[in-house]
Amino acid sequence: MPEPGETRESLLIRLRDPQCDTAWQEFSAIYRPMVYRLARHSGLQDSDAEDVTQRVLLSVSGAIGEWRKDALWATP
């Protein structure tokens, strides 16, 4: 499993294409276990942690089209 760290810009760009299954598989392989562990560590039981993990990935899926690299450095 790849180690989490700074997500590659190239992966984020590929995620914007809903037909790019390999990008979503890679993203999920990196972040699904991490989100699940965080949910379990916060005290959720297995089924609730799975639900939270799924909701997080769905949220990313719904928002990735709005992602812009320059937005990361924008001043609020």
PDB file of N, H, CA, C and O in Angstrom:
ATOM      1  N   MET A   1       0.854  -1.177   0.000  1.00  0.00           N
ATOM      2  CA  MET A   1       0.000   0.000   0.000  1.00  0.00           C
ATOM      3  C   MET A   1       0.899   1.239   0.000  1.00  0.00           C
ATOM      4  O   MET A   1       1.869   1.296   0.755  1.00  0.00           O
ATOM      5  N   PRO A   2       0.580   2.244  -0.851  1.00  0.00           N
ATOM      6  CA  PRO A   2       1.360   3.476  -0.847  1.00  0.00           C
ATOM      7  C   PRO A   2       1.208   4.216   0.472  1.00  0.00           C
ATOM      8  O   PRO A   2       0.162   4.153   1.117  1.00  0.00           O
ATOM      9  N   GLU A   3       2.256   4.910   0.861  1.00  0.00           N
ATOM     10  H   GLU A   3       3.106   4.961   0.337  1.00  0.00           H
ATOM     11  CA  GLU A   3       2.224   5.689   2.086  1.00  0.00           C
ATOM     12  C   GLU A   3       1.517   7.015   1.848  1.00  0.00           C
ATOM     13  O   GLU A   3       1.736   7.651   0.817  1.00  0.00           O
ATOM     14  N   PRO A   4       0.665   7.445   2.788  1.00  0.00           N
ATOM     15  CA  PRO A   4       0.044   8.753   2.640  1.00  0.00           C
ATOM     16  C   PRO A   4       1.084   9.847   2.821  1.00  0.00           C
ATOM     17  O   PRO A   4       2.096   9.660   3.495  1.00  0.00           O
ATOM     18  N   GLY A   5       0.828  10.932   2.238  1.00  0.00           N
ATOM     19  H   GLY A   5       0.005  11.084   1.690  1.00  0.00           H
ATOM     20  CA  GLY A   5       1.695  12.091   2.312  1.00  0.00           C
ATOM     21  C   GLY A   5       1.018  13.172   1.496  1.00  0.00           C
ATOM     22  O   GLY A   5      -0.208  13.284   1.486  1.00  0.00           O
ATOM     23  N   GLU A   6       1.801  13.943   0.831  1.00  0.00           N
ATOM     24  H   GLU A   6       2.797  13.852   0.839  1.00  0.00           H
ATOM     25  CA  GLU A   6       1.221  14.948  -0.046  1.00  0.00           C
ATOM     26  C   GLU A   6       0.674  14.242  -1.284  1.00  0.00           C
ATOM     27  O   GLU A   6       1.403  13.522  -1.968  1.00  0.00           O
ATOM     28  N   THR A   7      -0.590  14.447  -1.563  1.00  0.00           N
ATOM     29  H   THR A   7      -1.181  15.031  -1.008  1.00  0.00           H
ATOM     30  CA  THR A   7      -1.205  13.812  -2.723  1.00  0.00           C
ATOM     31  C   THR A   7      -0.639  14.429  -3.991  1.00  0.00           C
ATOM     32  O   THR A   7      -0.577  15.650  -4.136  1.00  0.00           O
ATOM     33  N   ARG A   8      -0.234  13.569  -4.896  1.00  0.00           N
ATOM     34  H   ARG A   8      -0.285  12.577  -4.778  1.00  0.00           H
ATOM     35  CA  ARG A   8       0.325  14.057  -6.153  1.00  0.00           C
ATOM     36  C   ARG A   8      -0.724  14.841  -6.943  1.00  0.00           C
ATOM     37  O   ARG A   8      -1.879  14.431  -7.058  1.00  0.00           O
ATOM     38  N   GLU A   9      -0.296  15.956  -7.470  1.00  0.00           N
ATOM     39  H   GLU A   9       0.642  16.290  -7.376  1.00  0.00           H
ATOM     40  CA  GLU A   9      -1.188  16.772  -8.294  1.00  0.00           C
ATOM     41  C   GLU A   9      -1.714  15.965  -9.481  1.00  0.00           C
ATOM     42  O   GLU A   9      -2.875  16.108  -9.866  1.00  0.00           O
ATOM     43  N   SER A  10      -0.870  15.130 -10.052  1.00  0.00           N
ATOM     44  H   SER A  10       0.072  15.014  -9.740  1.00  0.00           H
ATOM     45  CA  SER A  10      -1.291  14.341 -11.212  1.00  0.00           C
ATOM     46  C   SER A  10      -2.443  13.402 -10.846  1.00  0.00           C
ATOM     47  O   SER A  10      -3.332  13.168 -11.665  1.00  0.00           O
ATOM     48  N   LEU A  11      -2.437  12.869  -9.635  1.00  0.00           N
ATOM     49  H   LEU A  11      -1.715  13.059  -8.969  1.00  0.00           H
ATOM     50  CA  LEU A  11      -3.540  12.002  -9.203  1.00  0.00           C
ATOM     51  C   LEU A  11      -4.818  12.813  -9.048  1.00  0.00           C
ATOM     52  O   LEU A  11      -5.886  12.373  -9.471  1.00  0.00           O
ATOM     53  N   LEU A  12      -4.720  13.981  -8.452  1.00  0.00           N
ATOM     54  H   LEU A  12      -3.852  14.339  -8.108  1.00  0.00           H
ATOM     55  CA  LEU A  12      -5.905  14.829  -8.285  1.00  0.00           C
ATOM     56  C   LEU A  12      -6.495  15.223  -9.634  1.00  0.00           C
ATOM     57  O   LEU A  12      -7.715  15.264  -9.791  1.00  0.00           O
ATOM     58  N   ILE A  13      -5.649  15.508 -10.590  1.00  0.00           N
ATOM     59  H   ILE A  13      -4.657  15.474 -10.462  1.00  0.00           H
ATOM     60  CA  ILE A  13      -6.131  15.860 -11.931  1.00  0.00           C
ATOM     61  C   ILE A  13      -6.842  14.671 -12.557  1.00  0.00           C
ATOM     62  O   ILE A  13      -7.905  14.826 -13.158  1.00  0.00           O
ATOM     63  N   ARG A  14      -6.261  13.488 -12.418  1.00  0.00           N
ATOM     64  H   ARG A  14      -5.397  13.363 -11.930  1.00  0.00           H
ATOM     65  CA  ARG A  14      -6.895  12.289 -12.981  1.00  0.00           C
ATOM     66  C   ARG A  14      -8.209  11.972 -12.287  1.00  0.00           C
ATOM     67  O   ARG A  14      -9.125  11.442 -12.916  1.00  0.00           O
ATOM     68  N   LEU A  15      -8.319  12.289 -10.986  1.00  0.00           N
ATOM     69  H   LEU A  15      -7.575  12.719 -10.475  1.00  0.00           H
ATOM     70  CA  LEU A  15      -9.564  12.049 -10.258  1.00  0.00           C
ATOM     71  C   LEU A  15     -10.721  12.865 -10.824  1.00  0.00           C
ATOM     72  O   LEU A  15     -11.881  12.476 -10.694  1.00  0.00           O
ATOM     73  N   ARG A  16     -10.412  13.978 -11.443  1.00  0.00           N
ATOM     74  H   ARG A  16      -9.469  14.295 -11.549  1.00  0.00           H
ATOM     75  CA  ARG A  16     -11.460  14.833 -11.993  1.00  0.00           C
ATOM     76  C   ARG A  16     -12.183  14.165 -13.159  1.00  0.00           C
ATOM     77  O   ARG A  16     -13.272  14.591 -13.544  1.00  0.00           O
ATOM     78  N   ASP A  17     -11.585  13.131 -13.715  1.00  0.00           N
ATOM     79  H   ASP A  17     -10.700  12.785 -13.403  1.00  0.00           H
ATOM     80  CA  ASP A  17     -12.209  12.367 -14.791  1.00  0.00           C
ATOM     81  C   ASP A  17     -12.944  11.188 -14.164  1.00  0.00           C
ATOM     82  O   ASP A  17     -12.306  10.231 -13.725  1.00  0.00           O
ATOM     83  N   PRO A  18     -14.285  11.239 -14.112  1.00  0.00           N
ATOM     84  CA  PRO A  18     -15.029  10.164 -13.437  1.00  0.00           C
ATOM     85  C   PRO A  18     -14.857   8.798 -14.107  1.00  0.00           C
ATOM     86  O   PRO A  18     -15.184   7.771 -13.512  1.00  0.00           O
ATOM     87  N   GLN A  19     -14.354   8.781 -15.324  1.00  0.00           N
ATOM     88  H   GLN A  19     -14.089   9.614 -15.808  1.00  0.00           H
ATOM     89  CA  GLN A  19     -14.145   7.515 -16.027  1.00  0.00           C
ATOM     90  C   GLN A  19     -12.780   6.896 -15.739  1.00  0.00           C
ATOM     91  O   GLN A  19     -12.504   5.782 -16.185  1.00  0.00           O
ATOM     92  N   CYS A  20     -11.923   7.600 -15.002  1.00  0.00           N
ATOM     93  H   CYS A  20     -12.147   8.505 -14.640  1.00  0.00           H
ATOM     94  CA  CYS A  20     -10.571   7.106 -14.723  1.00  0.00           C
ATOM     95  C   CYS A  20     -10.595   6.221 -13.473  1.00  0.00           C
ATOM     96  O   CYS A  20     -10.283   6.665 -12.368  1.00  0.00           O
ATOM     97  N   ASP A  21     -10.966   4.983 -13.678  1.00  0.00           N
ATOM     98  H   ASP A  21     -11.219   4.622 -14.576  1.00  0.00           H
ATOM     99  CA  ASP A  21     -11.071   4.038 -12.566  1.00  0.00           C
ATOM    100  C   ASP A  21      -9.741   3.811 -11.861  1.00  0.00           C
ATOM    101  O   ASP A  21      -9.714   3.627 -10.645  1.00  0.00           O
ATOM    102  N   THR A  22      -8.647   3.821 -12.599  1.00  0.00           N
ATOM    103  H   THR A  22      -8.670   3.971 -13.588  1.00  0.00           H
ATOM    104  CA  THR A  22      -7.352   3.564 -11.963  1.00  0.00           C
ATOM    105  C   THR A  22      -6.988   4.673 -10.974  1.00  0.00           C
ATOM    106  O   THR A  22      -6.372   4.407  -9.942  1.00  0.00           O
ATOM    107  N   ALA A  23      -7.364   5.905 -11.285  1.00  0.00           N
ATOM    108  H   ALA A  23      -7.864   6.121 -12.123  1.00  0.00           H
ATOM    109  CA  ALA A  23      -7.087   7.006 -10.351  1.00  0.00           C
ATOM    110  C   ALA A  23      -7.872   6.809  -9.063  1.00  0.00           C
ATOM    111  O   ALA A  23      -7.334   6.989  -7.970  1.00  0.00           O
ATOM    112  N   TRP A  24      -9.150   6.438  -9.190  1.00  0.00           N
ATOM    113  H   TRP A  24      -9.587   6.292 -10.078  1.00  0.00           H
ATOM    114  CA  TRP A  24      -9.971   6.234  -7.991  1.00  0.00           C
ATOM    115  C   TRP A  24      -9.499   5.026  -7.194  1.00  0.00           C
ATOM    116  O   TRP A  24      -9.550   5.038  -5.964  1.00  0.00           O
ATOM    117  N   GLN A  25      -9.043   3.989  -7.878  1.00  0.00           N
ATOM    118  H   GLN A  25      -9.002   3.979  -8.877  1.00  0.00           H
ATOM    119  CA  GLN A  25      -8.504   2.823  -7.169  1.00  0.00           C
ATOM    120  C   GLN A  25      -7.246   3.206  -6.389  1.00  0.00           C
ATOM    121  O   GLN A  25      -7.067   2.791  -5.244  1.00  0.00           O
ATOM    122  N   GLU A  26      -6.383   3.996  -7.014  1.00  0.00           N
ATOM    123  H   GLU A  26      -6.529   4.333  -7.945  1.00  0.00           H
ATOM    124  CA  GLU A  26      -5.162   4.430  -6.335  1.00  0.00           C
ATOM    125  C   GLU A  26      -5.487   5.334  -5.144  1.00  0.00           C
ATOM    126  O   GLU A  26      -4.942   5.157  -4.055  1.00  0.00           O
ATOM    127  N   PHE A  27      -6.372   6.293  -5.358  1.00  0.00           N
ATOM    128  H   PHE A  27      -6.816   6.437  -6.243  1.00  0.00           H
ATOM    129  CA  PHE A  27      -6.762   7.203  -4.287  1.00  0.00           C
ATOM    130  C   PHE A  27      -7.371   6.431  -3.121  1.00  0.00           C
ATOM    131  O   PHE A  27      -7.046   6.679  -1.960  1.00  0.00           O
ATOM    132  N   SER A  28      -8.255   5.497  -3.444  1.00  0.00           N
ATOM    133  H   SER A  28      -8.520   5.295  -4.387  1.00  0.00           H
ATOM    134  CA  SER A  28      -8.913   4.690  -2.417  1.00  0.00           C
ATOM    135  C   SER A  28      -7.911   3.813  -1.673  1.00  0.00           C
ATOM    136  O   SER A  28      -8.017   3.646  -0.458  1.00  0.00           O
ATOM    137  N   ALA A  29      -6.949   3.257  -2.385  1.00  0.00           N
ATOM    138  H   ALA A  29      -6.863   3.393  -3.372  1.00  0.00           H
ATOM    139  CA  ALA A  29      -5.940   2.409  -1.740  1.00  0.00           C
ATOM    140  C   ALA A  29      -5.114   3.202  -0.732  1.00  0.00           C
ATOM    141  O   ALA A  29      -4.678   2.664   0.285  1.00  0.00           O
ATOM    142  N   ILE A  30      -4.905   4.480  -1.021  1.00  0.00           N
ATOM    143  H   ILE A  30      -5.259   4.917  -1.847  1.00  0.00           H
ATOM    144  CA  ILE A  30      -4.120   5.322  -0.119  1.00  0.00           C
ATOM    145  C   ILE A  30      -4.972   5.823   1.043  1.00  0.00           C
ATOM    146  O   ILE A  30      -4.568   5.726   2.202  1.00  0.00           O
ATOM    147  N   TYR A  31      -6.154   6.361   0.730  1.00  0.00           N
ATOM    148  H   TYR A  31      -6.482   6.440  -0.212  1.00  0.00           H
ATOM    149  CA  TYR A  31      -6.903   7.117   1.733  1.00  0.00           C
ATOM    150  C   TYR A  31      -8.001   6.356   2.457  1.00  0.00           C
ATOM    151  O   TYR A  31      -8.338   6.716   3.585  1.00  0.00           O
ATOM    152  N   ARG A  32      -8.572   5.318   1.856  1.00  0.00           N
ATOM    153  H   ARG A  32      -8.298   5.025   0.940  1.00  0.00           H
ATOM    154  CA  ARG A  32      -9.621   4.558   2.550  1.00  0.00           C
ATOM    155  C   ARG A  32      -9.118   3.998   3.885  1.00  0.00           C
ATOM    156  O   ARG A  32      -9.782   4.185   4.904  1.00  0.00           O
ATOM    157  N   PRO A  33      -7.971   3.319   3.911  1.00  0.00           N
ATOM    158  CA  PRO A  33      -7.496   2.782   5.191  1.00  0.00           C
ATOM    159  C   PRO A  33      -7.188   3.883   6.211  1.00  0.00           C
ATOM    160  O   PRO A  33      -7.422   3.708   7.407  1.00  0.00           O
ATOM    161  N   MET A  34      -6.673   4.994   5.743  1.00  0.00           N
ATOM    162  H   MET A  34      -6.483   5.136   4.772  1.00  0.00           H
ATOM    163  CA  MET A  34      -6.336   6.076   6.652  1.00  0.00           C
ATOM    164  C   MET A  34      -7.593   6.673   7.281  1.00  0.00           C
ATOM    165  O   MET A  34      -7.631   6.899   8.491  1.00  0.00           O
ATOM    166  N   VAL A  35      -8.603   6.927   6.483  1.00  0.00           N
ATOM    167  H   VAL A  35      -8.572   6.744   5.500  1.00  0.00           H
ATOM    168  CA  VAL A  35      -9.850   7.494   7.000  1.00  0.00           C
ATOM    169  C   VAL A  35     -10.503   6.497   7.962  1.00  0.00           C
ATOM    170  O   VAL A  35     -10.990   6.877   9.027  1.00  0.00           O
ATOM    171  N   TYR A  36     -10.507   5.227   7.575  1.00  0.00           N
ATOM    172  H   TYR A  36     -10.112   4.919   6.710  1.00  0.00           H
ATOM    173  CA  TYR A  36     -11.085   4.194   8.439  1.00  0.00           C
ATOM    174  C   TYR A  36     -10.372   4.140   9.799  1.00  0.00           C
ATOM    175  O   TYR A  36     -11.020   4.092  10.845  1.00  0.00           O
ATOM    176  N   ARG A  37      -9.030   4.149   9.771  1.00  0.00           N
ATOM    177  H   ARG A  37      -8.504   4.188   8.921  1.00  0.00           H
ATOM    178  CA  ARG A  37      -8.270   4.112  11.031  1.00  0.00           C
ATOM    179  C   ARG A  37      -8.582   5.324  11.901  1.00  0.00           C
ATOM    180  O   ARG A  37      -8.730   5.196  13.116  1.00  0.00           O
ATOM    181  N   LEU A  38      -8.682   6.498  11.287  1.00  0.00           N
ATOM    182  H   LEU A  38      -8.562   6.602  10.300  1.00  0.00           H
ATOM    183  CA  LEU A  38      -9.013   7.698  12.052  1.00  0.00           C
ATOM    184  C   LEU A  38     -10.399   7.589  12.679  1.00  0.00           C
ATOM    185  O   LEU A  38     -10.608   7.990  13.824  1.00  0.00           O
ATOM    186  N   ALA A  39     -11.335   7.045  11.918  1.00  0.00           N
ATOM    187  H   ALA A  39     -11.165   6.719  10.988  1.00  0.00           H
ATOM    188  CA  ALA A  39     -12.693   6.876  12.445  1.00  0.00           C
ATOM    189  C   ALA A  39     -12.707   5.889  13.606  1.00  0.00           C
ATOM    190  O   ALA A  39     -13.367   6.127  14.618  1.00  0.00           O
ATOM    191  N   ARG A  40     -11.985   4.787  13.464  1.00  0.00           N
ATOM    192  H   ARG A  40     -11.449   4.594  12.642  1.00  0.00           H
ATOM    193  CA  ARG A  40     -11.920   3.795  14.556  1.00  0.00           C
ATOM    194  C   ARG A  40     -11.205   4.385  15.768  1.00  0.00           C
ATOM    195  O   ARG A  40     -11.623   4.176  16.907  1.00  0.00           O
ATOM    196  N   HIS A  41     -10.135   5.116  15.518  1.00  0.00           N
ATOM    197  H   HIS A  41      -9.795   5.286  14.593  1.00  0.00           H
ATOM    198  CA  HIS A  41      -9.367   5.724  16.605  1.00  0.00           C
ATOM    199  C   HIS A  41     -10.215   6.734  17.383  1.00  0.00           C
ATOM    200  O   HIS A  41     -10.002   6.948  18.577  1.00  0.00           O
ATOM    201  N   SER A  42     -11.173   7.349  16.694  1.00  0.00           N
ATOM    202  H   SER A  42     -11.345   7.175  15.724  1.00  0.00           H
ATOM    203  CA  SER A  42     -12.034   8.315  17.381  1.00  0.00           C
ATOM    204  C   SER A  42     -13.148   7.636  18.167  1.00  0.00           C
ATOM    205  O   SER A  42     -13.957   8.305  18.810  1.00  0.00           O
ATOM    206  N   GLY A  43     -13.190   6.296  18.116  1.00  0.00           N
ATOM    207  H   GLY A  43     -12.533   5.752  17.593  1.00  0.00           H
ATOM    208  CA  GLY A  43     -14.134   5.563  18.945  1.00  0.00           C
ATOM    209  C   GLY A  43     -15.316   4.957  18.214  1.00  0.00           C
ATOM    210  O   GLY A  43     -16.182   4.354  18.848  1.00  0.00           O
ATOM    211  N   LEU A  44     -15.377   5.098  16.902  1.00  0.00           N
ATOM    212  H   LEU A  44     -14.674   5.588  16.386  1.00  0.00           H
ATOM    213  CA  LEU A  44     -16.501   4.511  16.168  1.00  0.00           C
ATOM    214  C   LEU A  44     -16.339   3.003  16.058  1.00  0.00           C
ATOM    215  O   LEU A  44     -15.227   2.485  15.965  1.00  0.00           O
ATOM    216  N   GLN A  45     -17.478   2.309  16.072  1.00  0.00           N
ATOM    217  H   GLN A  45     -18.382   2.730  16.148  1.00  0.00           H
ATOM    218  CA  GLN A  45     -17.434   0.870  15.851  1.00  0.00           C
ATOM    219  C   GLN A  45     -17.221   0.612  14.363  1.00  0.00           C
ATOM    220  O   GLN A  45     -17.324   1.530  13.548  1.00  0.00           O
ATOM    221  N   ASP A  46     -16.925  -0.630  14.012  1.00  0.00           N
ATOM    222  H   ASP A  46     -16.841  -1.375  14.674  1.00  0.00           H
ATOM    223  CA  ASP A  46     -16.563  -0.993  12.645  1.00  0.00           C
ATOM    224  C   ASP A  46     -17.556  -0.487  11.606  1.00  0.00           C
ATOM    225  O   ASP A  46     -17.154   0.175  10.649  1.00  0.00           O
ATOM    226  N   SER A  47     -18.828  -0.781  11.769  1.00  0.00           N
ATOM    227  H   SER A  47     -19.154  -1.319  12.546  1.00  0.00           H
ATOM    228  CA  SER A  47     -19.815  -0.409  10.747  1.00  0.00           C
ATOM    229  C   SER A  47     -19.932   1.108  10.600  1.00  0.00           C
ATOM    230  O   SER A  47     -20.114   1.609   9.490  1.00  0.00           O
ATOM    231  N   ASP A  48     -19.831   1.835  11.700  1.00  0.00           N
ATOM    232  H   ASP A  48     -19.683   1.428  12.601  1.00  0.00           H
ATOM    233  CA  ASP A  48     -19.894   3.292  11.628  1.00  0.00           C
ATOM    234  C   ASP A  48     -18.630   3.861  10.977  1.00  0.00           C
ATOM    235  O   ASP A  48     -18.697   4.824  10.212  1.00  0.00           O
ATOM    236  N   ALA A  49     -17.493   3.266  11.283  1.00  0.00           N
ATOM    237  H   ALA A  49     -17.439   2.484  11.904  1.00  0.00           H
ATOM    238  CA  ALA A  49     -16.245   3.710  10.658  1.00  0.00           C
ATOM    239  C   ALA A  49     -16.280   3.468   9.156  1.00  0.00           C
ATOM    240  O   ALA A  49     -15.798   4.296   8.383  1.00  0.00           O
ATOM    241  N   GLU A  50     -16.844   2.345   8.740  1.00  0.00           N
ATOM    242  H   GLU A  50     -17.236   1.673   9.368  1.00  0.00           H
ATOM    243  CA  GLU A  50     -17.001   2.060   7.308  1.00  0.00           C
ATOM    244  C   GLU A  50     -17.921   3.095   6.653  1.00  0.00           C
ATOM    245  O   GLU A  50     -17.651   3.564   5.548  1.00  0.00           O
ATOM    246  N   ASP A  51     -18.993   3.440   7.336  1.00  0.00           N
ATOM    247  H   ASP A  51     -19.212   3.059   8.235  1.00  0.00           H
ATOM    248  CA  ASP A  51     -19.934   4.432   6.810  1.00  0.00           C
ATOM    249  C   ASP A  51     -19.262   5.798   6.660  1.00  0.00           C
ATOM    250  O   ASP A  51     -19.414   6.458   5.632  1.00  0.00           O
ATOM    251  N   VAL A  52     -18.533   6.212   7.671  1.00  0.00           N
ATOM    252  H   VAL A  52     -18.410   5.676   8.506  1.00  0.00           H
ATOM    253  CA  VAL A  52     -17.826   7.498   7.612  1.00  0.00           C
ATOM    254  C   VAL A  52     -16.817   7.480   6.463  1.00  0.00           C
ATOM    255  O   VAL A  52     -16.707   8.450   5.713  1.00  0.00           O
ATOM    256  N   THR A  53     -16.091   6.390   6.331  1.00  0.00           N
ATOM    257  H   THR A  53     -16.181   5.602   6.940  1.00  0.00           H
ATOM    258  CA  THR A  53     -15.100   6.272   5.263  1.00  0.00           C
ATOM    259  C   THR A  53     -15.767   6.417   3.903  1.00  0.00           C
ATOM    260  O   THR A  53     -15.270   7.142   3.041  1.00  0.00           O
ATOM    261  N   GLN A  54     -16.884   5.736   3.707  1.00  0.00           N
ATOM    262  H   GLN A  54     -17.287   5.147   4.407  1.00  0.00           H
ATOM    263  CA  GLN A  54     -17.611   5.826   2.438  1.00  0.00           C
ATOM    264  C   GLN A  54     -18.101   7.249   2.196  1.00  0.00           C
ATOM    265  O   GLN A  54     -18.016   7.748   1.074  1.00  0.00           O
ATOM    266  N   ARG A  55     -18.605   7.896   3.217  1.00  0.00           N
ATOM    267  H   ARG A  55     -18.675   7.491   4.129  1.00  0.00           H
ATOM    268  CA  ARG A  55     -19.101   9.268   3.070  1.00  0.00           C
ATOM    269  C   ARG A  55     -17.977  10.241   2.720  1.00  0.00           C
ATOM    270  O   ARG A  55     -18.172  11.159   1.923  1.00  0.00           O
ATOM    271  N   VAL A  56     -16.812  10.042   3.312  1.00  0.00           N
ATOM    272  H   VAL A  56     -16.653   9.296   3.959  1.00  0.00           H
ATOM    273  CA  VAL A  56     -15.669  10.906   3.002  1.00  0.00           C
ATOM    274  C   VAL A  56     -15.275  10.738   1.533  1.00  0.00           C
ATOM    275  O   VAL A  56     -15.072  11.726   0.828  1.00  0.00           O
ATOM    276  N   LEU A  57     -15.166   9.495   1.075  1.00  0.00           N
ATOM    277  H   LEU A  57     -15.330   8.692   1.648  1.00  0.00           H
ATOM    278  CA  LEU A  57     -14.792   9.267  -0.321  1.00  0.00           C
ATOM    279  C   LEU A  57     -15.856   9.807  -1.276  1.00  0.00           C
ATOM    280  O   LEU A  57     -15.520  10.343  -2.332  1.00  0.00           O
ATOM    281  N   LEU A  58     -17.125   9.673  -0.922  1.00  0.00           N
ATOM    282  H   LEU A  58     -17.398   9.238  -0.064  1.00  0.00           H
ATOM    283  CA  LEU A  58     -18.189  10.251  -1.750  1.00  0.00           C
ATOM    284  C   LEU A  58     -18.110  11.770  -1.768  1.00  0.00           C
ATOM    285  O   LEU A  58     -18.367  12.399  -2.795  1.00  0.00           O
ATOM    286  N   SER A  59     -17.757  12.350  -0.643  1.00  0.00           N
ATOM    287  H   SER A  59     -17.548  11.839   0.190  1.00  0.00           H
ATOM    288  CA  SER A  59     -17.611  13.795  -0.573  1.00  0.00           C
ATOM    289  C   SER A  59     -16.471  14.270  -1.476  1.00  0.00           C
ATOM    290  O   SER A  59     -16.604  15.268  -2.184  1.00  0.00           O
ATOM    291  N   VAL A  60     -15.367  13.554  -1.443  1.00  0.00           N
ATOM    292  H   VAL A  60     -15.260  12.743  -0.867  1.00  0.00           H
ATOM    293  CA  VAL A  60     -14.247  13.891  -2.326  1.00  0.00           C
ATOM    294  C   VAL A  60     -14.685  13.756  -3.774  1.00  0.00           C
ATOM    295  O   VAL A  60     -14.384  14.614  -4.604  1.00  0.00           O
ATOM    296  N   SER A  61     -15.388  12.688  -4.070  1.00  0.00           N
ATOM    297  H   SER A  61     -15.632  11.992  -3.395  1.00  0.00           H
ATOM    298  CA  SER A  61     -15.869  12.457  -5.431  1.00  0.00           C
ATOM    299  C   SER A  61     -16.750  13.606  -5.919  1.00  0.00           C
ATOM    300  O   SER A  61     -16.653  14.027  -7.072  1.00  0.00           O
ATOM    301  N   GLY A  62     -17.593  14.100  -5.046  1.00  0.00           N
ATOM    302  H   GLY A  62     -17.671  13.759  -4.110  1.00  0.00           H
ATOM    303  CA  GLY A  62     -18.493  15.184  -5.426  1.00  0.00           C
ATOM    304  C   GLY A  62     -17.824  16.533  -5.531  1.00  0.00           C
ATOM    305  O   GLY A  62     -18.312  17.413  -6.240  1.00  0.00           O
ATOM    306  N   ALA A  63     -16.706  16.713  -4.831  1.00  0.00           N
ATOM    307  H   ALA A  63     -16.309  15.998  -4.255  1.00  0.00           H
ATOM    308  CA  ALA A  63     -16.048  18.020  -4.798  1.00  0.00           C
ATOM    309  C   ALA A  63     -14.818  18.120  -5.689  1.00  0.00           C
ATOM    310  O   ALA A  63     -14.338  19.224  -5.948  1.00  0.00           O
ATOM    311  N   ILE A  64     -14.299  16.999  -6.161  1.00  0.00           N
ATOM    312  H   ILE A  64     -14.688  16.102  -5.951  1.00  0.00           H
ATOM    313  CA  ILE A  64     -13.024  17.020  -6.886  1.00  0.00           C
ATOM    314  C   ILE A  64     -13.093  17.860  -8.158  1.00  0.00           C
ATOM    315  O   ILE A  64     -12.076  18.405  -8.586  1.00  0.00           O
ATOM    316  N   GLY A  65     -14.246  17.973  -8.757  1.00  0.00           N
ATOM    317  H   GLY A  65     -15.073  17.530  -8.409  1.00  0.00           H
ATOM    318  CA  GLY A  65     -14.386  18.789  -9.962  1.00  0.00           C
ATOM    319  C   GLY A  65     -14.134  20.264  -9.720  1.00  0.00           C
ATOM    320  O   GLY A  65     -13.827  21.007 -10.653  1.00  0.00           O
ATOM    321  N   GLU A  66     -14.262  20.693  -8.472  1.00  0.00           N
ATOM    322  H   GLU A  66     -14.511  20.090  -7.714  1.00  0.00           H
ATOM    323  CA  GLU A  66     -14.032  22.094  -8.110  1.00  0.00           C
ATOM    324  C   GLU A  66     -12.594  22.358  -7.685  1.00  0.00           C
ATOM    325  O   GLU A  66     -12.207  23.509  -7.483  1.00  0.00           O
ATOM    326  N   TRP A  67     -11.792  21.291  -7.546  1.00  0.00           N
ATOM    327  H   TRP A  67     -12.106  20.356  -7.710  1.00  0.00           H
ATOM    328  CA  TRP A  67     -10.422  21.449  -7.063  1.00  0.00           C
ATOM    329  C   TRP A  67      -9.583  22.223  -8.069  1.00  0.00           C
ATOM    330  O   TRP A  67      -9.624  21.971  -9.273  1.00  0.00           O
ATOM    331  N   ARG A  68      -8.821  23.173  -7.534  1.00  0.00           N
ATOM    332  H   ARG A  68      -8.788  23.377  -6.556  1.00  0.00           H
ATOM    333  CA  ARG A  68      -7.854  23.932  -8.332  1.00  0.00           C
ATOM    334  C   ARG A  68      -6.593  24.068  -7.505  1.00  0.00           C
ATOM    335  O   ARG A  68      -6.650  24.403  -6.322  1.00  0.00           O
ATOM    336  N   LYS A  69      -5.472  23.813  -8.117  1.00  0.00           N
ATOM    337  H   LYS A  69      -5.425  23.541  -9.078  1.00  0.00           H
ATOM    338  CA  LYS A  69      -4.196  23.892  -7.403  1.00  0.00           C
ATOM    339  C   LYS A  69      -4.002  25.282  -6.807  1.00  0.00           C
ATOM    340  O   LYS A  69      -3.573  25.408  -5.660  1.00  0.00           O
ATOM    341  N   ASP A  70      -4.311  26.315  -7.566  1.00  0.00           N
ATOM    342  H   ASP A  70      -4.659  26.212  -8.497  1.00  0.00           H
ATOM    343  CA  ASP A  70      -4.077  27.674  -7.081  1.00  0.00           C
ATOM    344  C   ASP A  70      -4.961  28.025  -5.902  1.00  0.00           C
ATOM    345  O   ASP A  70      -4.648  28.955  -5.159  1.00  0.00           O
ATOM    346  N   ALA A  71      -6.056  27.306  -5.711  1.00  0.00           N
ATOM    347  H   ALA A  71      -6.310  26.550  -6.315  1.00  0.00           H
ATOM    348  CA  ALA A  71      -6.938  27.558  -4.572  1.00  0.00           C
ATOM    349  C   ALA A  71      -6.275  27.193  -3.246  1.00  0.00           C
ATOM    350  O   ALA A  71      -6.646  27.715  -2.195  1.00  0.00           O
ATOM    351  N   LEU A  72      -5.288  26.290  -3.301  1.00  0.00           N
ATOM    352  H   LEU A  72      -4.987  25.866  -4.155  1.00  0.00           H
ATOM    353  CA  LEU A  72      -4.577  25.889  -2.091  1.00  0.00           C
ATOM    354  C   LEU A  72      -3.799  27.037  -1.485  1.00  0.00           C
ATOM    355  O   LEU A  72      -3.586  27.081  -0.273  1.00  0.00           O
ATOM    356  N   TRP A  73      -3.382  27.949  -2.308  1.00  0.00           N
ATOM    357  H   TRP A  73      -3.555  27.914  -3.292  1.00  0.00           H
ATOM    358  CA  TRP A  73      -2.525  29.049  -1.842  1.00  0.00           C
ATOM    359  C   TRP A  73      -3.275  30.362  -1.767  1.00  0.00           C
ATOM    360  O   TRP A  73      -2.674  31.396  -1.477  1.00  0.00           O
ATOM    361  N   ALA A  74      -4.562  30.347  -2.019  1.00  0.00           N
ATOM    362  H   ALA A  74      -5.051  29.507  -2.255  1.00  0.00           H
ATOM    363  CA  ALA A  74      -5.345  31.578  -1.982  1.00  0.00           C
ATOM    364  C   ALA A  74      -5.495  32.056  -0.542  1.00  0.00           C
ATOM    365  O   ALA A  74      -5.604  31.253   0.385  1.00  0.00           O
ATOM    366  N   THR A  75      -5.498  33.341  -0.373  1.00  0.00           N
ATOM    367  H   THR A  75      -5.409  33.994  -1.126  1.00  0.00           H
ATOM    368  CA  THR A  75      -5.682  33.932   0.947  1.00  0.00           C
ATOM    369  C   THR A  75      -7.163  34.146   1.196  1.00  0.00           C
ATOM    370  O   THR A  75      -7.853  34.728   0.360  1.00  0.00           O
ATOM    371  N   PRO A  76      -7.665  33.679   2.346  1.00  0.00           N
ATOM    372  CA  PRO A  76      -9.093  33.850   2.636  1.00  0.00           C
ATOM    373  C   PRO A  76      -9.459  35.302   2.823  1.00  0.00           C
ATOM    374  O   PRO A  76     -10.623  35.618   3.073  1.00  0.00           O
TER     375      PRO A  76
END
